[in-house]
Amino acid sequence: MIAGTGNASTVDPREVARFGALADEWWDPAGKMGMLHKFNPVRLSFIKEAACRQFERDPKRLAEDAAGAGLKLDYRATTAEALAQAGERFDLVLAMEVVEHVADLALFVQRCAEMVKPRGLLIGATINRTLKSFALAIVGAEYVLRWLPRGTHRWDKFVTPDEFEAALERRGLRVNAQTGVVYDLFADRWQLAPDMDVNYMLAAEKLA
């Protein structure tokens, strides 16, 4: 799809309805999305390291600097295309656990890329489309272990790293870091790993 033509949208109404029904317990670490809460530490670690490397910041001083900056948070319930069309631009754009739920991956990446300032970063986290991800992320996580509600994911909407990277490159972004994320059953936590067969994250720099 081409930006600005017709009513092109990245929003899948079925996905909005599915997750909207869970809104009351979304932030409950003991609720249906509890496993995703355990995912946050490893995601934040990857984001912090990628951002500090890109913008030449000291990770050890990052929390101290943020606390002293008096930052004001601006929460907006909107879409990627609405923000892009409004001319919003950011040093860092996050697309965490969302690309496998959008209606149009190419359009979503295009809109996100538009919002990244030159030399800025887009960081994404999603699920690879492999037989292993079908077995673990859908059968295992939704039907056997019941970590997530049934129907949370559709295997055909999963995105391979090559597909994600190609979509980013077409919009002027270059992947400069990527990693797999695996669950350590004995430690009961997620951790970074070379294995990108199921969950993975990547960071891409806007070249110009």
N, C-alpha and C positions, 0 to 999 in steps of 0.2 A: 504494500500500500504506500501511497505517496502522501507526505505530510500536507495537511490542509485541504485534502480533497474529500468531498462528501461528509459523511458522519463517521469517518474511521475512528475506531475506539480500541483501546487495549483492554477494556473491561469485559469480562465474561460474566454476565448476570447470574449464571448458575453458581459460579464460584463465590460471588458476593453473597448470594443467599445462603450458601452452605456455611460460610464462615461467620456471616451475620447471626446465624442461629446459635453460634457459640460465644457471642460477644460478652455475655454476662460472666463467663468463667475464663475468658481469654487470659487474664492476668493471674489466675489462680495456679500457683506452682503445683498444687495437688489435684488440679482438675484434668480435663481431657487433653489439654495441651501441655501437661506437666513435663513431658519428655523434651519439648522444645525449649522450656526454661533451662534445662540442663545443657542445652546447646549454646546458650548465650556466652559463657566464659570463653570458649574456644573461638567463637565468632569475633568477640570484642578484641581478643588478643591478636588475631589476624588483621583486623581493621586498624588497630593502633600501630602495629609494626609496619604495615604497608603505608599508612599515612605519614608516619614519622620519617620513614625512609624517603618518601616522595618529596616531602616539604622540609626535610632536613631539620627535624625537631628531635630533641632528646626525650626518649620514652619515659625516662625516670622523672623528668620534670613536667610531663604532660598533665598529670592529675593536679599538680600544684598550680600550674599556670591556669588551668581551666577553673579551678576553685577561686583563684584571685581575680579572674577576669569579669566576674559578675555577669555571666552569660544569660541571655534571655531566650527561652525556648518558645518556638512558634509552631504549635501543632495545627495542621490543616488536613482535614479529610477531603482529599481531592484526587485527581488522576495525574499521571505523568504527562499526558498531552495537554491538560489544562495549565499545568505549571510551565511547560515548555512554550506554549502559545502566549503565555503572559510575560515571557522574556526572563523568567527566573534563571539565574546562573549561580553555580556553586563550585567550590573547590573540590568537594567530595560528594558523590552521589552513591547511595547504597541501594542495592536491589537484592535483598536478602530473603530467600525462600519465596520468591514471587514470580520469577520468570516461567515456572512450570504451571502457573495458574492464569496467565494472561490470555486474551483472545487472539493476539497477533504478536508473536515474538519479535519479528523484524521491526514492526512499528514501535513496540515498547522500547527496544534497544535504541532505535532512532531518536525517540523522544528523550530518553535518558541521556543519550550522547549530546543532544542539543543543550542540555542543562549543565554539562560539565565545562568549566572554564578551561582555556588552553593550559596545558601542563597540570591540569587537575586529574582526579582519579574517579573511576567508577569501580565499585567493588560489588561483586555478585556472589550469591551462594544458592545452589540449586541441587538437583538430583540427576545423575546420569541415566541414560536410557539403555540399560543392559539387562540381560536375563538375571544377573545378580541383584540388580536394583528391584526388579519385579518380585524376586523371592524374598528380599529383606525389607524393602521399603513399603511394599504393599501387602503381600501375603503375611510376612512376619510381623511387621509393625502394626498393621490394621486388623488382621484376622486372628493371628495366633497370640501375640503378646498384648494386643489391644492398647498399644501406646498412643494411637491416634484413632479418631472415629472412622468407621468404615466409609469409604468413598472420599476420603481426604485428598487422595491423589489419583490421577489417571496416568497409567504407564505411557500411553502414546503422547502425552504432553511433556514428558521428561525431555531434557535437553542435553545432548552430548557436549563435552568440552570443545570439540572441534566445531560444532554448530554454533555454540556460544561465541567462541573466539572469532569465527568467520563473520558473524553478525556485528561484532564490535569493530573488527577491522574495516568493514564496509562503511562504518560511520566515523572513521578517523581515530580509533582507539587501538592501542597496542598492549597486549597482555604482557605484564612484566613480573607477575607472581601468580602461582597457582598451587593448590594443595588439596589432598583428599582429607576427609574427616570421617573417623570411624568411632564406633562405640566400644568402650572397654567394659565388658560385662562385669568383670571382677571388681574393678575400681568404681563402677557405676558412674562413668563420666565419658564425655566425648573428648577426642584428642586428634591432633593433626597427624597425618600419615601420608605416605606416597600413594596409597591406594585411592584412586579416584573413580572406582567402579560404581560407587553408590553416591554418597554425598561428596561435594567438592565446593571449593571457593576459588575465586580468581580476582585479581586486581588488574585494571587496564588504564593506561595513561592516555589522556587526550593530547594528541601530537600538535595540534594547532587550533 
